[in-house]
Amino acid sequence: MPASEFVIETDPTPEQVQYLEDRLYEFNSSVTRITDGEGLAIFVRGEGEQIVAGICGNTWGGCCEIRQFWVEESQRGRGLGTKLLGAAEHEARRRGCRQIFLTTFTFQAPAFYTKRGFKTLATTHVVTRISC
């Protein structure tokens, strides 16, 4: 395939990303015959319905993947993140999930997850280097 056929998107639309998610789900479901996939999103709203915290991901095949988890800085340290994670765990359990997985950077919240029973399965030091 010539390089001219590649289109680099620096700001893909939610629809473009969802298209890829849907194709991957179709493939995975056709191979495994597991068709219980669902999105998972829980938000906390403040004044004016503005989102002040949220957790998003999906469940499929007994697993819950957390992809985004954020608490507004002014709301941190009040237990909101713990309650939000607990709500996601509760919903995942209700859906039949037996495990939750996620990724985090060292500057984000690994201690937060460890304190709540998460175990580190892998550590990445360098994925790849790009030479110029």
C-alpha positions as a Python dict, from the first residue, in 0.01 Angstrom:
ca = {
    (1, 'M'): (0, 0, 0),
    (2, 'P'): (156, 332, -101),
    (3, 'A'): (219, 580, 177),
    (4, 'S'): (-15, 826, 3),
    (5, 'E'): (-307, 603, 106),
    (6, 'F'): (-238, 666, 474),
    (7, 'V'): (-421, 957, 631),
    (8, 'I'): (-286, 1072, 965),
    (9, 'E'): (-558, 1216, 1188),
    (10, 'T'): (-434, 1434, 1472),
    (11, 'D'): (-783, 1486, 1610),
    (12, 'P'): (-1003, 1190, 1510),
    (13, 'T'): (-1374, 1233, 1561),
    (14, 'P'): (-1556, 1020, 1818),
    (15, 'E'): (-1735, 857, 1522),
    (16, 'Q'): (-1406, 752, 1361),
    (17, 'V'): (-1281, 597, 1685),
    (18, 'Q'): (-1617, 429, 1743),
    (19, 'Y'): (-1601, 281, 1394),
    (20, 'L'): (-1276, 105, 1483),
    (21, 'E'): (-1414, -5, 1820),
    (22, 'D'): (-1720, -154, 1647),
    (23, 'R'): (-1514, -343, 1390),
    (24, 'L'): (-1287, -486, 1660),
    (25, 'Y'): (-1589, -587, 1870),
    (26, 'E'): (-1747, -758, 1568),
    (27, 'F'): (-1430, -955, 1501),
    (28, 'N'): (-1373, -1053, 1864),
    (29, 'S'): (-1737, -1156, 1907),
    (30, 'S'): (-1741, -1363, 1587),
    (31, 'V'): (-1429, -1553, 1693),
    (32, 'T'): (-1517, -1603, 2061),
    (33, 'R'): (-1899, -1599, 2039),
    (34, 'I'): (-1896, -1366, 2340),
    (35, 'T'): (-2146, -1089, 2270),
    (36, 'D'): (-2202, -928, 2610),
    (37, 'G'): (-1995, -614, 2545),
    (38, 'E'): (-2126, -287, 2686),
    (39, 'G'): (-1985, 59, 2742),
    (40, 'L'): (-1950, 179, 3099),
    (41, 'A'): (-1956, 545, 3199),
    (42, 'I'): (-2031, 706, 3534),
    (43, 'F'): (-2017, 1083, 3579),
    (44, 'V'): (-2037, 1320, 3874),
    (45, 'R'): (-2179, 1659, 3787),
    (46, 'G'): (-2141, 1987, 3970),
    (47, 'E'): (-2299, 2324, 3925),
    (48, 'G'): (-2451, 2381, 3585),
    (49, 'E'): (-2432, 2008, 3510),
    (50, 'Q'): (-2057, 2038, 3444),
    (51, 'I'): (-1869, 1709, 3479),
    (52, 'V'): (-1638, 1723, 3783),
    (53, 'A'): (-1542, 1354, 3780),
    (54, 'G'): (-1593, 1049, 3567),
    (55, 'I'): (-1490, 697, 3485),
    (56, 'C'): (-1534, 532, 3144),
    (57, 'G'): (-1453, 201, 2986),
    (58, 'N'): (-1630, -116, 2885),
    (59, 'T'): (-1716, -466, 2993),
    (60, 'W'): (-1685, -781, 2784),
    (61, 'G'): (-1637, -1149, 2853),
    (62, 'G'): (-1613, -1122, 3231),
    (63, 'C'): (-1362, -835, 3218),
    (64, 'C'): (-1396, -465, 3283),
    (65, 'E'): (-1151, -225, 3122),
    (66, 'I'): (-1123, 125, 3262),
    (67, 'R'): (-992, 360, 2995),
    (68, 'Q'): (-1050, 703, 3146),
    (69, 'F'): (-1076, 804, 3511),
    (70, 'W'): (-1056, 1168, 3614),
    (71, 'V'): (-1145, 1384, 3913),
    (72, 'E'): (-1129, 1762, 3890),
    (73, 'E'): (-840, 1894, 4098),
    (74, 'S'): (-1066, 2092, 4334),
    (75, 'Q'): (-1257, 1770, 4413),
    (76, 'R'): (-957, 1549, 4488),
    (77, 'G'): (-874, 1420, 4836),
    (78, 'R'): (-1239, 1400, 4941),
    (79, 'G'): (-1303, 1034, 4865),
    (80, 'L'): (-1486, 1102, 4540),
    (81, 'G'): (-1244, 892, 4333),
    (82, 'T'): (-1280, 600, 4573),
    (83, 'K'): (-1659, 621, 4553),
    (84, 'L'): (-1650, 647, 4175),
    (85, 'L'): (-1421, 345, 4143),
    (86, 'G'): (-1647, 157, 4386),
    (87, 'A'): (-1950, 237, 4170),
    (88, 'A'): (-1768, 108, 3861),
    (89, 'E'): (-1667, -210, 4047),
    (90, 'H'): (-2026, -262, 4159),
    (91, 'E'): (-2159, -223, 3804),
    (92, 'A'): (-1888, -449, 3663),
    (93, 'R'): (-1974, -715, 3922),
    (94, 'R'): (-2344, -680, 3835),
    (95, 'R'): (-2249, -749, 3472),
    (96, 'G'): (-2066, -1066, 3571),
    (97, 'C'): (-1711, -933, 3554),
    (98, 'R'): (-1448, -1110, 3761),
    (99, 'Q'): (-1163, -868, 3697),
    (100, 'I'): (-1090, -505, 3620),
    (101, 'F'): (-784, -384, 3435),
    (102, 'L'): (-645, -44, 3348),
    (103, 'T'): (-323, 137, 3269),
    (104, 'T'): (-171, 423, 3463),
    (105, 'F'): (149, 626, 3450),
    (106, 'T'): (377, 674, 3750),
    (107, 'F'): (281, 1043, 3766),
    (108, 'Q'): (-89, 959, 3774),
    (109, 'A'): (-234, 734, 4044),
    (110, 'P'): (-63, 394, 4085),
    (111, 'A'): (-66, 425, 4465),
    (112, 'F'): (-439, 501, 4454),
    (113, 'Y'): (-506, 173, 4273),
    (114, 'T'): (-268, -31, 4489),
    (115, 'K'): (-440, 99, 4803),
    (116, 'R'): (-768, -29, 4661),
    (117, 'G'): (-641, -381, 4591),
    (118, 'F'): (-514, -353, 4234),
    (119, 'K'): (-198, -546, 4149),
    (120, 'T'): (67, -444, 3896),
    (121, 'L'): (83, -704, 3620),
    (122, 'A'): (333, -531, 3392),
    (123, 'T'): (563, -233, 3390),
    (124, 'T'): (678, -69, 3069),
    (125, 'H'): (1002, 124, 3075),
    (126, 'V'): (1054, 197, 2706),
    (127, 'V'): (813, 86, 2438),
    (128, 'T'): (1006, 205, 2137),
    (129, 'R'): (1247, 474, 2030),
    (130, 'I'): (1200, 667, 1712),
    (131, 'S'): (1519, 777, 1539),
    (132, 'C'): (1514, 1097, 1336),
}
